[in-house]
């Protein structure tokens, strides 16, 4: 029997209610919920594993492509742009889909676009067609399509969607760039250190052995490090590091407490934590602005905003805000209580509530935090370059001094 996920308000307790109910169809599920005195705000079918398998078998080409690399955001943006352009030109959506499909290179996306066109031709509403592919088109994408359908302004909402996707990709790209440079520098520094200890130190060890000089502590340490790396210690270290990596990967996916700890740790890292917070707030605010413009219910907006981040602390904070809004409290006061959000965020929301224009205010918030994010990333990039050169120079210099120290000592004794 099909299962339906619902959200609503319990009339008896006047509290937020959500869950899953089994029924023959959506109408029966809604009827049974009304009998329980639940006012429904949203209801949708949850596909069972068996249905998913059946659906997968019915599209063998898509199943085959599922094994390949995932679809890139830039390909989804390009597809949406083409769809928006053709829709704005007045073409029927089915023709727009078929033409956009023919102009994309990604084979997997081409198959998905073809399936969407077939479903649309079969009578499924457009948002429902996209909703069948959640790994490619998320809640935000589907809700913007749904808003465009209901308002009769699909081309406008497709344009908004392109803006959301491009800004999201820009933020993601900037974060990657900010993290890439220090990662490369750390990797180079590690490789240089390992190479010098592995290949250069033995040459000096042999030379000093022939000279019969007393070796100082730093030089002895390097020789000991060489014996450790070239012996069983090197393999053991690699084994430990690989074990830690795979353990981390497993627990981050399967252990809620560990993921929560790592999410909290990530936003507390000096400089980098601030980048993550500002990028997340900019993304959340942008989504809220567009969904408010689309006329989506505020509780649904907060629910969708949760899907824009996988940080458990942001998700928990947005859930608390949603429950408070449902109880009739001001969003700004609820946001102020959540310490993960900076004070400026709640203050700007309060202004939007007073003026009665949250849509415009969230657009301003998104622009503000995007600018803050850009400034932090630019400052970090400017600071990291000279700092990294100092770090690499310091490591190489320390290693050279440790290796040449016996010669310096011998020279001072002779002098």
C-alpha positions as a LaTeX table, in Angstrom:
\begin{tabular}{lrrr}
\hline
Residue & $x$ (\AA) & $y$ (\AA) & $z$ (\AA) \\
\hline
Unk1 & 0.00 & 0.00 & 0.00 \\
Unk2 & 1.36 & 3.48 & $-0.87$ \\
Unk3 & 2.69 & 5.72 & 1.91 \\
Unk4 & 2.11 & 9.49 & 2.08 \\
Unk5 & 4.25 & 12.02 & 3.94 \\
Unk6 & 2.20 & 14.85 & 5.43 \\
Unk7 & 2.66 & 18.12 & 7.30 \\
Unk8 & $-0.06$ & 20.10 & 8.98 \\
Unk9 & $-1.70$ & 21.42 & 12.12 \\
Unk10 & $-3.40$ & 19.26 & 14.74 \\
Unk11 & $-6.79$ & 20.87 & 15.40 \\
Unk12 & $-7.20$ & 19.21 & 18.80 \\
Unk13 & $-3.82$ & 20.21 & 20.28 \\
Unk14 & $-3.17$ & 23.21 & 18.01 \\
Unk15 & 0.38 & 21.96 & 17.43 \\
Unk16 & 2.55 & 21.24 & 14.39 \\
Unk17 & 2.03 & 17.72 & 13.08 \\
Unk18 & 3.97 & 15.67 & 10.55 \\
Unk19 & 4.42 & 12.00 & 9.73 \\
Unk20 & 3.68 & 9.20 & 7.28 \\
Unk21 & 0.30 & 7.53 & 6.66 \\
Unk22 & $-0.61$ & 4.53 & 4.49 \\
Unk23 & $-3.59$ & 4.79 & 2.12 \\
Unk24 & $-4.81$ & 3.57 & $-1.26$ \\
Unk25 & $-4.35$ & 7.04 & $-2.80$ \\
Unk26 & $-3.76$ & 10.67 & $-1.86$ \\
Unk27 & $-7.48$ & 11.45 & $-1.50$ \\
Unk28 & $-7.99$ & 8.64 & 1.01 \\
Unk29 & $-4.86$ & 9.73 & 2.93 \\
Unk30 & $-6.21$ & 13.31 & 3.12 \\
Unk31 & $-9.64$ & 12.02 & 4.21 \\
Unk32 & $-8.14$ & 9.92 & 7.01 \\
Unk33 & $-6.05$ & 12.87 & 8.23 \\
Unk34 & $-9.12$ & 15.12 & 8.27 \\
Unk35 & $-10.87$ & 12.49 & 10.39 \\
Unk36 & $-7.98$ & 12.85 & 12.84 \\
Unk37 & $-8.68$ & 16.61 & 12.83 \\
Unk38 & $-5.37$ & 17.48 & 11.12 \\
Unk39 & $-5.35$ & 20.55 & 8.88 \\
Unk40 & $-3.08$ & 19.55 & 5.98 \\
Unk41 & $-0.47$ & 22.01 & 4.68 \\
Unk42 & 1.30 & 19.52 & 2.40 \\
Unk43 & 0.99 & 15.86 & 1.44 \\
Unk44 & 2.99 & 13.78 & $-1.04$ \\
Unk45 & 3.52 & 10.12 & $-1.83$ \\
Unk46 & 6.68 & 8.47 & $-0.54$ \\
Unk47 & 7.97 & 5.96 & $-3.07$ \\
Unk48 & 8.70 & 2.56 & $-1.60$ \\
Unk49 & 11.89 & 0.67 & $-2.34$ \\
Unk50 & 9.98 & $-1.76$ & $-4.55$ \\
Unk51 & 8.50 & 1.09 & $-6.58$ \\
Unk52 & 11.90 & 2.67 & $-6.99$ \\
Unk53 & 13.32 & $-0.62$ & $-8.22$ \\
Unk54 & 10.42 & $-1.05$ & $-10.63$ \\
Unk55 & 10.85 & 2.50 & $-11.89$ \\
Unk56 & 14.55 & 1.85 & $-12.31$ \\
Unk57 & 13.90 & $-1.29$ & $-14.34$ \\
Unk58 & 11.45 & 0.54 & $-16.61$ \\
Unk59 & 14.22 & 2.90 & $-17.69$ \\
Unk60 & 17.25 & 0.74 & $-18.38$ \\
Unk61 & 19.18 & 3.54 & $-20.05$ \\
Unk62 & 18.86 & 5.74 & $-16.96$ \\
Unk63 & 19.83 & 2.82 & $-14.69$ \\
Unk64 & 22.97 & 2.30 & $-16.72$ \\
Unk65 & 23.84 & 5.99 & $-16.57$ \\
Unk66 & 23.27 & 6.07 & $-12.79$ \\
Unk67 & 26.58 & 4.27 & $-12.43$ \\
Unk68 & 28.41 & 7.14 & $-14.09$ \\
Unk69 & 29.52 & 10.39 & $-12.51$ \\
Unk70 & 26.80 & 12.66 & $-11.13$ \\
Unk71 & 25.40 & 15.54 & $-13.17$ \\
Unk72 & 27.32 & 18.79 & $-12.75$ \\
Unk73 & 25.51 & 21.89 & $-11.52$ \\
Unk74 & 26.76 & 23.89 & $-14.52$ \\
Unk75 & 24.93 & 21.43 & $-16.83$ \\
Unk76 & 21.71 & 21.85 & $-14.83$ \\
Unk77 & 22.15 & 25.66 & $-15.01$ \\
Unk78 & 22.68 & 25.49 & $-18.77$ \\
Unk79 & 19.61 & 23.28 & $-19.21$ \\
Unk80 & 17.48 & 25.64 & $-17.07$ \\
Unk81 & 18.76 & 28.69 & $-19.01$ \\
Unk82 & 17.75 & 27.15 & $-22.32$ \\
Unk83 & 14.36 & 26.19 & $-20.88$ \\
Unk84 & 13.89 & 29.75 & $-19.60$ \\
Unk85 & 14.89 & 31.35 & $-22.94$ \\
Unk86 & 12.50 & 29.17 & $-24.96$ \\
Unk87 & 9.68 & 29.62 & $-22.45$ \\
Unk88 & 10.17 & 33.41 & $-22.58$ \\
Unk89 & 9.99 & 33.23 & $-26.38$ \\
Unk90 & 6.47 & 31.83 & $-26.03$ \\
Unk91 & 7.16 & 28.20 & $-26.96$ \\
Unk92 & 4.96 & 25.52 & $-25.30$ \\
Unk93 & 6.79 & 23.92 & $-22.37$ \\
Unk94 & 6.84 & 20.47 & $-24.02$ \\
Unk95 & 8.56 & 21.89 & $-27.12$ \\
Unk96 & 10.93 & 23.85 & $-24.88$ \\
Unk97 & 11.88 & 20.66 & $-23.01$ \\
Unk98 & 12.54 & 18.71 & $-26.20$ \\
Unk99 & 14.63 & 21.52 & $-27.71$ \\
Unk100 & 16.61 & 22.05 & $-24.49$ \\
Unk101 & 17.21 & 18.29 & $-24.29$ \\
Unk102 & 18.71 & 18.26 & $-27.80$ \\
Unk103 & 21.11 & 21.10 & $-26.92$ \\
Unk104 & 22.75 & 19.54 & $-23.83$ \\
Unk105 & 25.81 & 17.28 & $-23.92$ \\
Unk106 & 25.46 & 15.39 & $-20.61$ \\
Unk107 & 24.04 & 11.97 & $-21.52$ \\
Unk108 & 22.45 & 11.34 & $-18.13$ \\
Unk109 & 20.74 & 14.74 & $-18.06$ \\
Unk110 & 19.56 & 14.16 & $-21.64$ \\
Unk111 & 17.85 & 10.91 & $-20.55$ \\
Unk112 & 16.25 & 12.63 & $-17.52$ \\
Unk113 & 15.00 & 15.53 & $-19.71$ \\
Unk114 & 13.52 & 12.98 & $-22.10$ \\
Unk115 & 11.74 & 11.24 & $-19.20$ \\
Unk116 & 10.38 & 14.58 & $-17.97$ \\
Unk117 & 9.01 & 15.33 & $-21.45$ \\
Unk118 & 7.37 & 11.88 & $-21.63$ \\
Unk119 & 5.79 & 12.28 & $-18.17$ \\
Unk120 & 4.51 & 15.75 & $-19.10$ \\
Unk121 & 3.01 & 14.39 & $-22.31$ \\
Unk122 & 1.38 & 11.66 & $-20.21$ \\
Unk123 & $-0.51$ & 14.25 & $-18.15$ \\
Unk124 & 1.74 & 14.78 & $-15.10$ \\
Unk125 & 2.12 & 18.40 & $-14.02$ \\
Unk126 & 5.54 & 19.92 & $-14.76$ \\
Unk127 & 6.65 & 20.23 & $-11.11$ \\
Unk128 & 5.66 & 16.60 & $-10.56$ \\
Unk129 & 7.81 & 15.55 & $-13.54$ \\
Unk130 & 10.87 & 17.27 & $-12.06$ \\
Unk131 & 10.05 & 15.94 & $-8.58$ \\
Unk132 & 10.66 & 12.39 & $-9.86$ \\
Unk133 & 14.40 & 13.20 & $-10.09$ \\
Unk134 & 15.32 & 14.56 & $-6.60$ \\
Unk135 & 19.04 & 13.83 & $-7.01$ \\
Unk136 & 19.19 & 16.35 & $-9.86$ \\
Unk137 & 16.33 & 18.76 & $-9.08$ \\
Unk138 & 16.03 & 19.49 & $-5.35$ \\
Unk139 & 13.07 & 20.86 & $-3.32$ \\
Unk140 & 13.97 & 24.44 & $-4.19$ \\
Unk141 & 14.02 & 23.72 & $-7.92$ \\
Unk142 & 10.68 & 21.85 & $-7.81$ \\
Unk143 & 8.96 & 24.54 & $-5.71$ \\
Unk144 & 10.09 & 27.32 & $-8.05$ \\
Unk145 & 8.67 & 25.33 & $-11.00$ \\
Unk146 & 5.45 & 24.78 & $-9.04$ \\
Unk147 & 5.20 & 28.53 & $-8.28$ \\
Unk148 & 5.74 & 29.34 & $-11.96$ \\
Unk149 & 2.99 & 26.90 & $-12.93$ \\
Unk150 & 0.44 & 28.21 & $-10.45$ \\
Unk151 & 1.13 & 31.89 & $-11.26$ \\
Unk152 & 1.31 & 31.40 & $-15.03$ \\
Unk153 & 4.75 & 33.06 & $-15.02$ \\
Unk154 & 6.97 & 30.03 & $-15.58$ \\
Unk155 & 9.55 & 31.99 & $-17.60$ \\
Unk156 & 10.03 & 34.51 & $-14.76$ \\
Unk157 & 10.50 & 31.79 & $-12.14$ \\
Unk158 & 12.87 & 29.88 & $-14.41$ \\
Unk159 & 14.97 & 33.08 & $-14.60$ \\
Unk160 & 14.91 & 33.32 & $-10.79$ \\
Unk161 & 15.92 & 29.66 & $-10.61$ \\
Unk162 & 18.90 & 30.27 & $-12.90$ \\
Unk163 & 19.96 & 33.12 & $-10.56$ \\
Unk164 & 19.73 & 30.83 & $-7.50$ \\
Unk165 & 21.71 & 28.05 & $-9.16$ \\
Unk166 & 24.42 & 30.41 & $-10.46$ \\
Unk167 & 24.89 & 32.11 & $-7.09$ \\
Unk168 & 24.96 & 28.75 & $-5.32$ \\
Unk169 & 27.63 & 27.52 & $-7.74$ \\
Unk170 & 29.60 & 30.76 & $-7.32$ \\
Unk171 & 29.61 & 30.39 & $-3.53$ \\
Unk172 & 30.62 & 26.72 & $-3.77$ \\
Unk173 & 33.40 & 27.57 & $-6.22$ \\
Unk174 & 34.74 & 30.36 & $-3.98$ \\
Unk175 & 34.80 & 28.07 & $-0.94$ \\
Unk176 & 36.69 & 25.44 & $-2.94$ \\
Unk177 & 39.18 & 28.08 & $-4.13$ \\
Unk178 & 39.70 & 29.35 & $-0.58$ \\
Unk179 & 40.37 & 25.83 & 0.70 \\
Unk180 & 42.35 & 24.66 & $-2.33$ \\
Unk181 & 45.39 & 26.88 & $-1.88$ \\
Unk182 & 46.17 & 25.97 & 1.76 \\
Unk183 & 45.51 & 22.31 & 0.92 \\
Unk184 & 48.03 & 22.43 & $-1.94$ \\
Unk185 & 50.58 & 24.25 & 0.25 \\
Unk186 & 50.16 & 21.71 & 3.06 \\
Unk187 & 50.53 & 18.84 & 0.58 \\
Unk188 & 53.68 & 20.36 & $-0.99$ \\
Unk189 & 55.20 & 21.02 & 2.45 \\
Unk190 & 54.49 & 17.41 & 3.49 \\
Unk191 & 55.98 & 15.98 & 0.26 \\
Unk192 & 59.12 & 18.17 & 0.55 \\
Unk193 & 59.60 & 17.09 & 4.18 \\
Unk194 & 59.12 & 13.39 & 3.39 \\
Unk195 & 61.43 & 13.57 & 0.34 \\
Unk196 & 64.24 & 15.27 & 2.27 \\
Unk197 & 64.01 & 12.85 & 5.20 \\
Unk198 & 63.73 & 9.83 & 2.88 \\
Unk199 & 66.36 & 10.67 & 0.23 \\
Unk200 & 68.62 & 13.49 & 1.47 \\
Unk201 & 69.12 & 12.58 & 5.15 \\
Unk202 & 70.75 & 9.14 & 4.38 \\
Unk203 & 73.45 & 10.92 & 2.32 \\
Unk204 & 74.33 & 13.16 & 5.28 \\
Unk205 & 74.15 & 10.22 & 7.70 \\
Unk206 & 76.74 & 8.29 & 5.65 \\
Unk207 & 78.96 & 11.38 & 5.42 \\
Unk208 & 78.84 & 12.06 & 9.17 \\
Unk209 & 79.47 & 8.37 & 9.91 \\
Unk210 & 82.76 & 8.59 & 7.99 \\
Unk211 & 83.73 & 11.83 & 9.77 \\
Unk212 & 83.10 & 10.35 & 13.22 \\
Unk213 & 81.61 & 13.61 & 14.58 \\
Unk214 & 79.15 & 13.84 & 17.47 \\
Unk215 & 75.67 & 14.46 & 16.10 \\
Unk216 & 73.45 & 17.10 & 17.75 \\
Unk217 & 69.86 & 16.34 & 18.79 \\
Unk218 & 68.07 & 17.80 & 15.70 \\
Unk219 & 70.28 & 15.78 & 13.32 \\
Unk220 & 69.72 & 12.59 & 15.35 \\
Unk221 & 65.98 & 13.27 & 15.18 \\
Unk222 & 66.08 & 13.49 & 11.35 \\
Unk223 & 68.09 & 10.25 & 11.10 \\
Unk224 & 65.59 & 8.56 & 13.44 \\
Unk225 & 62.72 & 9.90 & 11.27 \\
Unk226 & 64.40 & 8.44 & 8.19 \\
Unk227 & 64.70 & 4.99 & 9.80 \\
Unk228 & 61.04 & 5.22 & 10.88 \\
Unk229 & 59.79 & 6.16 & 7.37 \\
Unk230 & 61.92 & 3.62 & 5.48 \\
Unk231 & 61.13 & 0.88 & 8.02 \\
Unk232 & 57.78 & $-0.52$ & 9.12 \\
Unk233 & 56.82 & 2.86 & 10.64 \\
Unk234 & 56.07 & 4.39 & 7.24 \\
Unk235 & 53.66 & 1.63 & 6.22 \\
Unk236 & 52.06 & 1.72 & 9.69 \\
Unk237 & 51.54 & 5.50 & 9.46 \\
Unk238 & 49.93 & 5.22 & 6.01 \\
Unk239 & 47.70 & 2.41 & 7.32 \\
Unk240 & 46.62 & 4.49 & 10.33 \\
Unk241 & 45.88 & 7.54 & 8.13 \\
Unk242 & 43.80 & 5.45 & 5.70 \\
Unk243 & 41.93 & 3.85 & 8.60 \\
Unk244 & 41.18 & 7.28 & 10.08 \\
Unk245 & 40.00 & 8.56 & 6.69 \\
Unk246 & 37.61 & 5.65 & 6.03 \\
Unk247 & 36.39 & 5.68 & 9.65 \\
Unk248 & 35.65 & 9.41 & 9.36 \\
Unk249 & 33.84 & 8.86 & 6.03 \\
Unk250 & 31.73 & 6.07 & 7.53 \\
Unk251 & 30.77 & 7.92 & 10.72 \\
Unk252 & 30.02 & 11.23 & 8.94 \\
Unk253 & 27.38 & 9.33 & 6.91 \\
Unk254 & 26.06 & 6.92 & 9.54 \\
Unk255 & 26.55 & 8.48 & 12.97 \\
Unk256 & 24.39 & 11.52 & 13.80 \\
Unk257 & 26.35 & 12.50 & 16.92 \\
Unk258 & 29.69 & 12.41 & 15.08 \\
Unk259 & 28.31 & 14.42 & 12.13 \\
Unk260 & 26.86 & 16.97 & 14.56 \\
Unk261 & 30.27 & 17.30 & 16.26 \\
Unk262 & 32.09 & 17.74 & 12.93 \\
Unk263 & 29.48 & 20.27 & 11.69 \\
Unk264 & 29.94 & 22.32 & 14.87 \\
Unk265 & 33.73 & 22.02 & 14.61 \\
Unk266 & 33.70 & 23.19 & 10.96 \\
Unk267 & 31.95 & 26.48 & 11.79 \\
Unk268 & 34.28 & 27.14 & 14.75 \\
Unk269 & 37.51 & 26.95 & 12.72 \\
Unk270 & 39.10 & 30.43 & 12.68 \\
Unk271 & 38.49 & 32.26 & 9.36 \\
Unk272 & 37.22 & 29.17 & 7.52 \\
Unk273 & 34.28 & 28.75 & 9.92 \\
Unk274 & 33.23 & 32.34 & 9.22 \\
Unk275 & 33.31 & 31.63 & 5.47 \\
Unk276 & 30.99 & 28.63 & 5.91 \\
Unk277 & 28.52 & 30.58 & 8.10 \\
Unk278 & 28.32 & 33.58 & 5.74 \\
Unk279 & 27.98 & 31.39 & 2.64 \\
Unk280 & 25.20 & 29.35 & 4.26 \\
Unk281 & 23.26 & 32.43 & 5.42 \\
Unk282 & 23.57 & 34.04 & 1.96 \\
Unk283 & 22.22 & 30.85 & 0.36 \\
Unk284 & 19.33 & 30.51 & 2.86 \\
Unk285 & 18.35 & 34.19 & 2.49 \\
Unk286 & 18.40 & 34.01 & $-1.33$ \\
Unk287 & 16.14 & 30.95 & $-1.30$ \\
Unk288 & 13.74 & 32.55 & 1.18 \\
Unk289 & 13.54 & 35.74 & $-0.93$ \\
Unk290 & 12.63 & 33.82 & $-4.08$ \\
Unk291 & 10.12 & 31.56 & $-2.33$ \\
Unk292 & 8.43 & 34.54 & $-0.64$ \\
Unk293 & 8.18 & 36.12 & $-4.12$ \\
Unk294 & 6.62 & 32.89 & $-5.34$ \\
Unk295 & 3.92 & 33.10 & $-2.66$ \\
Unk296 & 5.00 & 29.87 & $-0.92$ \\
Unk297 & 3.69 & 29.42 & 2.65 \\
Unk298 & 6.19 & 30.62 & 5.30 \\
Unk299 & 6.30 & 27.22 & 7.06 \\
Unk300 & 7.00 & 25.51 & 3.74 \\
Unk301 & 9.70 & 28.11 & 2.99 \\
Unk302 & 11.47 & 27.34 & 6.27 \\
Unk303 & 11.14 & 23.62 & 5.55 \\
Unk304 & 12.64 & 24.02 & 2.07 \\
Unk305 & 15.41 & 26.29 & 3.43 \\
Unk306 & 16.57 & 23.38 & 5.59 \\
Unk307 & 17.35 & 21.39 & 2.44 \\
Unk308 & 19.75 & 24.13 & 1.27 \\
Unk309 & 22.37 & 23.07 & 3.84 \\
Unk310 & 23.60 & 19.74 & 5.20 \\
Unk311 & 25.02 & 21.31 & 8.38 \\
Unk312 & 22.99 & 19.74 & 11.20 \\
Unk313 & 23.24 & 22.86 & 13.41 \\
Unk314 & 21.75 & 25.13 & 10.74 \\
Unk315 & 19.04 & 22.52 & 10.04 \\
Unk316 & 18.17 & 22.27 & 13.77 \\
Unk317 & 18.09 & 26.08 & 14.10 \\
Unk318 & 15.75 & 26.44 & 11.09 \\
Unk319 & 13.50 & 23.71 & 12.52 \\
Unk320 & 13.23 & 25.60 & 15.83 \\
Unk321 & 12.40 & 28.81 & 13.96 \\
Unk322 & 9.74 & 26.99 & 11.93 \\
Unk323 & 8.07 & 25.58 & 15.05 \\
Unk324 & 8.12 & 29.01 & 16.68 \\
Unk325 & 6.62 & 30.71 & 13.59 \\
Unk326 & 3.90 & 28.06 & 13.61 \\
Unk327 & 3.12 & 29.01 & 17.22 \\
Unk328 & 2.73 & 32.67 & 16.18 \\
Unk329 & 6.08 & 34.13 & 17.27 \\
Unk330 & 8.03 & 36.68 & 15.22 \\
Unk331 & 10.69 & 35.15 & 12.97 \\
Unk332 & 13.26 & 37.80 & 13.95 \\
Unk333 & 12.94 & 36.99 & 17.68 \\
Unk334 & 13.22 & 33.27 & 16.99 \\
Unk335 & 16.32 & 33.76 & 14.81 \\
Unk336 & 17.85 & 35.94 & 17.55 \\
Unk337 & 17.58 & 33.00 & 19.99 \\
Unk338 & 19.60 & 30.74 & 17.68 \\
Unk339 & 23.27 & 31.53 & 18.37 \\
Unk340 & 24.41 & 30.10 & 15.04 \\
Unk341 & 22.96 & 33.18 & 13.29 \\
Unk342 & 24.85 & 36.49 & 13.71 \\
Unk343 & 22.93 & 39.41 & 15.32 \\
Unk344 & 22.82 & 41.37 & 12.03 \\
Unk345 & 20.72 & 38.61 & 10.44 \\
Unk346 & 17.91 & 38.81 & 13.03 \\
Unk347 & 18.04 & 42.63 & 13.03 \\
Unk348 & 17.54 & 42.81 & 9.26 \\
Unk349 & 14.66 & 40.30 & 9.43 \\
Unk350 & 13.05 & 42.50 & 12.13 \\
Unk351 & 13.19 & 45.46 & 9.73 \\
Unk352 & 11.51 & 43.34 & 7.03 \\
Unk353 & 8.75 & 42.35 & 9.45 \\
Unk354 & 8.11 & 45.99 & 10.43 \\
Unk355 & 7.97 & 47.17 & 6.81 \\
Unk356 & 5.91 & 44.12 & 5.76 \\
Unk357 & 8.30 & 43.29 & 2.93 \\
Unk358 & 10.25 & 40.16 & 3.88 \\
Unk359 & 10.83 & 39.27 & 0.23 \\
Unk360 & 12.84 & 42.43 & $-0.44$ \\
Unk361 & 14.60 & 42.23 & 2.92 \\
Unk362 & 15.76 & 38.65 & 2.35 \\
Unk363 & 17.10 & 39.72 & $-1.05$ \\
Unk364 & 19.07 & 42.49 & 0.71 \\
Unk365 & 20.29 & 40.04 & 3.37 \\
Unk366 & 21.47 & 37.62 & 0.66 \\
Unk367 & 23.35 & 40.45 & $-1.12$ \\
Unk368 & 24.86 & 41.68 & 2.17 \\
Unk369 & 26.18 & 38.29 & 3.28 \\
Unk370 & 27.36 & 37.44 & $-0.22$ \\
Unk371 & 29.44 & 40.63 & $-0.21$ \\
Unk372 & 30.74 & 39.82 & 3.30 \\
Unk373 & 31.60 & 36.32 & 2.11 \\
Unk374 & 33.47 & 37.68 & $-0.94$ \\
Unk375 & 35.47 & 40.09 & 1.27 \\
Unk376 & 36.48 & 37.37 & 3.74 \\
Unk377 & 37.54 & 35.00 & 0.93 \\
Unk378 & 39.53 & 37.76 & $-0.84$ \\
Unk379 & 41.26 & 38.80 & 2.40 \\
Unk380 & 42.04 & 35.17 & 3.21 \\
Unk381 & 43.48 & 34.57 & $-0.26$ \\
Unk382 & 45.66 & 37.70 & 0.06 \\
Unk383 & 46.93 & 36.59 & 3.47 \\
Unk384 & 47.48 & 32.90 & 2.66 \\
Unk385 & 49.92 & 33.42 & $-0.24$ \\
Unk386 & 52.76 & 35.10 & 1.74 \\
Unk387 & 51.98 & 33.00 & 4.82 \\
Unk388 & 52.33 & 29.77 & 2.84 \\
Unk389 & 55.73 & 30.86 & 1.47 \\
Unk390 & 56.88 & 31.57 & 5.02 \\
Unk391 & 55.67 & 28.13 & 6.18 \\
Unk392 & 57.39 & 26.23 & 3.33 \\
Unk393 & 60.56 & 28.32 & 3.74 \\
Unk394 & 60.53 & 27.70 & 7.49 \\
Unk395 & 60.16 & 23.92 & 7.07 \\
Unk396 & 62.90 & 23.64 & 4.42 \\
Unk397 & 65.18 & 26.01 & 6.38 \\
Unk398 & 64.72 & 24.03 & 9.62 \\
Unk399 & 65.53 & 20.75 & 7.84 \\
Unk400 & 68.67 & 22.22 & 6.21 \\
Unk401 & 69.92 & 23.69 & 9.50 \\
Unk402 & 69.36 & 20.34 & 11.27 \\
Unk403 & 71.31 & 18.51 & 8.53 \\
Unk404 & 74.24 & 20.96 & 8.39 \\
Unk405 & 74.46 & 21.51 & 12.16 \\
Unk406 & 77.29 & 18.95 & 12.71 \\
Unk407 & 79.42 & 20.78 & 10.10 \\
Unk408 & 78.74 & 24.13 & 11.80 \\
Unk409 & 79.67 & 22.61 & 15.18 \\
Unk410 & 82.83 & 21.06 & 13.76 \\
Unk411 & 83.81 & 24.42 & 12.24 \\
Unk412 & 83.31 & 26.26 & 15.53 \\
Unk413 & 85.46 & 23.67 & 17.38 \\
Unk414 & 88.28 & 24.03 & 14.82 \\
Unk415 & 87.98 & 27.83 & 14.98 \\
\hline
\end{tabular}
